[in-house]
Every structure is written in C-alpha cells, then in structure tokens.
Amino acid sequence: MKKTLIIGASHSGQMAARELRRLDPSRKIILIEKEKTTPFIASGINLVLSGHICDLKEAITAPADLEKIGIKTFFGYKVTKIMWEYKKVYFTNGKNFYEETYDELILATGAKQYLPKKYEGMSKVYSYKSFSESESTLAAIEKSNCIAISGVGYVGLELAESLLNVGKKVVLIGSGQHLVHEYYNEKISDFLKNKFKEKGASLYLENQIIKIEEGNKGLSLQLLQENIDCDILIIAKNSRPNSSLYWDRLILLPDKTIKVNQYLQTNYPDVYAIGDLIALPDLITKKRVRLSLVMDALQTGRIAALNIAQKKLAVPEHLDISTTKFFDYYLGSVGLTARKAEQNNLIYEQITVGDLTTTKATVYIDSQQRLIGAQLIGKQPIQSFLDLIAVLIRSNWTMEDIYCNSSAFFPTYTSFTPLLNEAAGIYLNEK
Ligand SMILES: Cc1cc2nc3c(=O)[nH]c(=O)nc-3n(C[C@H](O)[C@H](O)[C@H](O)COP(=O)(O)OP(=O)(O)OC[C@H]3O[C@@H](n4cnc5c(N)ncnc54)[C@H](O)[C@@H]3O)c2cc1C
C-alpha cells in the first residue's frame, strides 16, 4: 500500500489529504501539523471584531472528520528534519519523537508573517495568521486603545477598519505612497485614504518605523519625521514562505519559495509543494508570482493530489484574483493591475464605466484588443463579476467578442455584463 505524508494541515494540506483520500481510498495518508487546530481563517480577528462570529474558534473551517475518513493525523507535531535519501520525516510534539517513511511527500507549510529583528523580544508587538497567534493578538487588542498597524495592504486595512468600527484609535504606517497598491490604482487608493481618514485613522505613508521603545504602558515609535505613542503595534506585512526546512536540498526561487514544475513536483519527483509555499508563472506577465490566497492553496492541493493519484494534470498559469470590502464598498481586482503594468513595462489601454452606487469598473486591454485585467469598486457585491472576468481573460476574449455578447435578463436581477458591453463599445468607438 502506498503511503503519502503531508506536512502542514492548513487550507492546502487538508485539501490535498481529502482529495487524495477521495481519489484513492486504499492509500495510507498521514497529515502532520504543528498547530493544534487548522485550517483557520487568517482574518478571524476581523470576523470577531465585526460580530460575524462570537469566538475565534468559529473561524476554524473544517470539521474534525479526518480520522473518520482514514487520514492519520498528528496535530501539535512539528516536522524537524527530512532525510531525503531515505524518504523519511522526523517530527515531535516536544516530548516524543517520531519518524515516518513515505512514497510521496507533500509540502504544505505555507507562509508566515515574519517580525523583523528589531522587534524580537518585545511583548507589545504582534503579528498573526494561525489560530494561536490570533488568540494572543485579539486578547492584546481587547486591552488596548491605540493600535498602530505597519502595512497598508489587504491585511492591514481590513484590520484597521475592524478596529475603527469598535472604537479603537488606529495609526496606519505604510512604506509606499498608496494603499493596497498591489491590486488597485492611485484613484482607488486615494478614495480609500479619504475614507480611512474620515473614519478617524491617522495615516503615515511613505514612512517607516526607525526605532521602537517598549515601556510599561505602551510603545514609542520613531518614524521618519515624528514620534508616535501607541499601546500595541501589529505587523501586517512581511509574509514569507515557511521553507527553511527544505533549504538544504530543494531548488528555491529568490524569494525562498520552492520551485515546482507544472505538476507541482519539486526537484525530487516524489516530493510535491503547494499553497503559499510556491510561486507559479503569471498568466499575464509569465513571471513567477508567489501564491498568497486561500483559493490558490485549495486548487494546488487538489491538483497535487490528482497527480499523485496518477491522473496527470498540469497546473494552469496563475491569474491573480482578489476581493475585499471596506466601509460598504466591495472591491475586487483580477489579472493585470496598474502595479504589474509598471513593474513589467506592459502597454495597455484602460476604460472606466459605471459608478460607485452600483459598480465602477476599470478594464485593461492589451494591444491585441484582449481583456487582460479589471478592477472593480462599488456598493454591489462583485464576486461573481470578478469570476466572470477571470474566465473571459483566460479564454482570450477580445473587446469585439465582449461587445457582441449578450446575457440573460431577469427583471429583478441586475446583470453585470452590460457594463462590459459598454466598456467594449467605448473602446471600439475610440479605435
Ligand atoms: C492576516 C491574514 C489574512 C488573510 N486573509 C485572506 C483572505 O481574506 N482571503 C484569502 O484568500 N487569503 C487570505 N490570507 C492568505 C491565506 O491565509 C493563505 O493564502 C492560506 O492560509 C495559505 O494556505 P496554505 O495551506 O498554503 O498555508 P498556511 O495557511 O500558511 O498553512 C501552513 C501550515 O503548515 C504548518 N507548518 C509549518 N511548518 C510546519 C512544520 N515544520 N511542521 C508541521 N507543520 C508545519 C503551519 O502551522 C500551518 O498550519 C490571509 C493571510 C493573513 C496572514
């Protein structure tokens, strides 16, 4: 009987285990995870603060049925060493030491928010992703009044909004000029800056923490031009792959993600890597980009399982697709973003249609008239619209195809597709 070992039982690891069990009922599957409970929704703190859930435990997503479906689990056990030649993994719960051999190994150890050295040993500096980190960060938040957040991407801003909504004083510190620059253009960043200021947040952009001092009552942060006092600091950036266990033998990319082929195999064909631990070629730029979202973790987990079960399937090129909500406005971005275009010197045209009361969409078009990206903002939920645009991008639809396409009509349902038809009409008219 074949034996597959999986290290990491978060979104990607558990998906791989479950899918492999479904595809191959007779296989021995062993899941080793250093935390006691996973997978955990990393933004669970926001769900508690916003009242969507009452307890962080409700942000643990999977039912505890793994053993019932024949997956042997070791929760609370950390893998400390891999003997690649002997196909053997060593792990411990701090008291007992174990070893297991494998036929195939799946690495699903994801990524972690790293605290820079200057914060080491400080009791009022936090970061969170796992359940245990989130528990201690939430306890600190509850006792604090003024909270500084370093990082103005999705993680930092979503936390900032949740804190503002429960009456905390929020200081946002970002190294760049714009908010969520990775996904949205300057206009959306400016819109968000105004919203966060209106709600009472203090913004320190193009800034950084040069020095930090911890006193009995709180922290003193020295920024480029000013000093700020706060109760706690939360680091909402610096996510890095948890790959140090493999540095001795596996081929890595410069950002320390693990290099995998299109079947998600590492340089050892029986060793697969999935989720936040890897980078895949981007559909638009063709450069490898690190995976950093739950859906990508689940998809790569599925595909690795399928390949181990001998049903060869290549992972498709990566298409960035992300969404969030700030102060009643849904935001979403797919494919090319302004930042990616700048970084890769990509030439594109853009058309903006719609308005904020429903949905405002900016679509990006390449020189062959193909839709290659979009960013959306508005008061109407946009998830299905994002998914539709993603399919159109993957299918190489041109603006002519979009212009000619018609969609279903139902009197009480507002369809998004007319927005795309309108954008295509404007584009073709300008040509
Ligand atoms: C604050 C925050 C908010 C986020 N919000 C969103 C969101 O809204 N939407 C979204 O799509 N994504 C979000 N993400 C990203 C998302 O959490 C990740 O993409 C996802 O968790 C990746 O899953 P994974 O299984 O690849 O890795 P991870 O979730 O990082 O899991 C890796 C697992 O491996 C375990 N592990 C590591 N080393 C060892 C070892 N040596 N031995 C045993 N076990 C080990 C870890 O304990 C962990 O459980 C957020 C991330 C953060 C930090």
The ligand as an SDF file (V2000), in Angstrom:
LIG
                    3D

 53 58  0  0  0  0  0  0  0  0999 V2000
   -3.9550   38.1340    8.3910 C   0  0  0  0  0  0  0  0  0  0  0  0
   -4.1750   37.3830    7.1030 C   0  0  0  0  0  0  0  0  0  0  0  0
   -5.4050   37.4950    6.4630 C   0  0  0  0  0  0  0  0  0  0  0  0
   -5.6400   36.7990    5.2680 C   0  0  0  0  0  0  0  0  0  0  0  0
   -6.8570   36.9440    4.6490 N   0  0  0  0  0  0  0  0  0  0  0  0
   -7.0980   36.2810    3.4890 C   0  0  0  0  0  0  0  0  0  0  0  0
   -8.3500   36.4260    2.7950 C   0  0  0  0  0  0  0  0  0  0  0  0
   -9.2280   37.1840    3.2170 O   0  0  0  0  0  0  0  0  0  0  0  0
   -8.5350   35.7300    1.6440 N   0  0  0  0  0  0  0  0  0  0  0  0
   -7.5800   34.8940    1.1340 C   0  0  0  0  0  0  0  0  0  0  0  0
   -7.8070   34.2850    0.1000 O   0  0  0  0  0  0  0  0  0  0  0  0
   -6.3830   34.7440    1.7640 N   0  0  0  0  0  0  0  0  0  0  0  0
   -6.1190   35.4140    2.9230 C   0  0  0  0  0  0  0  0  0  0  0  0
   -4.9030   35.2690    3.5440 N   0  0  0  0  0  0  0  0  0  0  0  0
   -3.9130   34.3290    2.9650 C   0  0  0  0  0  0  0  0  0  0  0  0
   -4.2690   32.8830    3.3330 C   0  0  0  0  0  0  0  0  0  0  0  0
   -4.3630   32.7600    4.7300 O   0  0  0  0  0  0  0  0  0  0  0  0
   -3.2190   31.9340    2.7700 C   0  0  0  0  0  0  0  0  0  0  0  0
   -3.1740   32.0590    1.3760 O   0  0  0  0  0  0  0  0  0  0  0  0
   -3.5280   30.4780    3.1400 C   0  0  0  0  0  0  0  0  0  0  0  0
   -3.5620   30.3040    4.5260 O   0  0  0  0  0  0  0  0  0  0  0  0
   -2.4720   29.5520    2.5440 C   0  0  0  0  0  0  0  0  0  0  0  0
   -2.7370   28.2480    2.9250 O   0  0  0  0  0  0  0  0  0  0  0  0
   -1.5600   27.1680    2.9710 P   0  0  0  0  0  0  0  0  0  0  0  0
   -2.1870   25.8730    3.3390 O   0  0  0  0  0  0  0  0  0  0  0  0
   -0.7670   27.2170    1.7290 O   0  0  0  0  0  0  0  0  0  0  0  0
   -0.5480   27.6630    4.1040 O   0  0  0  0  0  0  0  0  0  0  0  0
   -0.7580   28.1370    5.5950 P   0  0  0  0  0  0  0  0  0  0  0  0
   -2.1570   28.5450    5.8460 O   0  0  0  0  0  0  0  0  0  0  0  0
    0.3270   29.1060    5.8660 O   0  0  0  0  0  0  0  0  0  0  0  0
   -0.5140   26.8170    6.4280 O   0  0  0  0  0  0  0  0  0  0  0  0
    0.7160   26.1890    6.5780 C   0  0  0  0  0  0  0  0  0  0  0  0
    0.5920   25.2020    7.7240 C   0  0  0  0  0  0  0  0  0  0  0  0
    1.8160   24.4800    7.8710 O   0  0  0  0  0  0  0  0  0  0  0  0
    2.0910   24.3370    9.2480 C   0  0  0  0  0  0  0  0  0  0  0  0
    3.5380   24.1350    9.4260 N   0  0  0  0  0  0  0  0  0  0  0  0
    4.5360   24.9930    9.1010 C   0  0  0  0  0  0  0  0  0  0  0  0
    5.7330   24.4600    9.3840 N   0  0  0  0  0  0  0  0  0  0  0  0
    5.4920   23.2160    9.9000 C   0  0  0  0  0  0  0  0  0  0  0  0
    6.3190   22.1670   10.3830 C   0  0  0  0  0  0  0  0  0  0  0  0
    7.6470   22.2740   10.3920 N   0  0  0  0  0  0  0  0  0  0  0  0
    5.7320   21.0420   10.8450 N   0  0  0  0  0  0  0  0  0  0  0  0
    4.3650   20.9110   10.8320 C   0  0  0  0  0  0  0  0  0  0  0  0
    3.5360   21.8650   10.3920 N   0  0  0  0  0  0  0  0  0  0  0  0
    4.0870   22.9990    9.9270 C   0  0  0  0  0  0  0  0  0  0  0  0
    1.6100   25.6570    9.8690 C   0  0  0  0  0  0  0  0  0  0  0  0
    1.3780   25.5280   11.2540 O   0  0  0  0  0  0  0  0  0  0  0  0
    0.3500   25.9270    9.0540 C   0  0  0  0  0  0  0  0  0  0  0  0
   -0.8150   25.4200    9.6550 O   0  0  0  0  0  0  0  0  0  0  0  0
   -4.6240   35.9770    4.7220 C   0  0  0  0  0  0  0  0  0  0  0  0
   -3.3830   35.8570    5.3670 C   0  0  0  0  0  0  0  0  0  0  0  0
   -3.1600   36.5620    6.5370 C   0  0  0  0  0  0  0  0  0  0  0  0
   -1.8170   36.4360    7.2280 C   0  0  0  0  0  0  0  0  0  0  0  0
  1  2  1  0
  2  3  1  0
  2 52  2  0
  3  4  2  0
  4  5  1  0
  4 50  1  0
  5  6  2  0
  6  7  1  0
  6 13  1  0
  7  8  2  0
  7  9  1  0
  9 10  1  0
 10 11  2  0
 10 12  1  0
 12 13  2  0
 13 14  1  0
 14 15  1  0
 14 50  1  0
 15 16  1  0
 16 17  1  0
 16 18  1  0
 18 19  1  0
 18 20  1  0
 20 21  1  0
 20 22  1  0
 22 23  1  0
 23 24  1  0
 24 25  2  0
 24 26  1  0
 24 27  1  0
 27 28  1  0
 28 29  2  0
 28 30  1  0
 28 31  1  0
 31 32  1  0
 32 33  1  0
 33 34  1  0
 33 48  1  0
 34 35  1  0
 35 36  1  0
 35 46  1  0
 36 37  1  0
 36 45  1  0
 37 38  2  0
 38 39  1  0
 39 40  1  0
 39 45  2  0
 40 41  1  0
 40 42  2  0
 42 43  1  0
 43 44  2  0
 44 45  1  0
 46 47  1  0
 46 48  1  0
 48 49  1  0
 50 51  2  0
 51 52  1  0
 52 53  1  0
M  END
$$$$
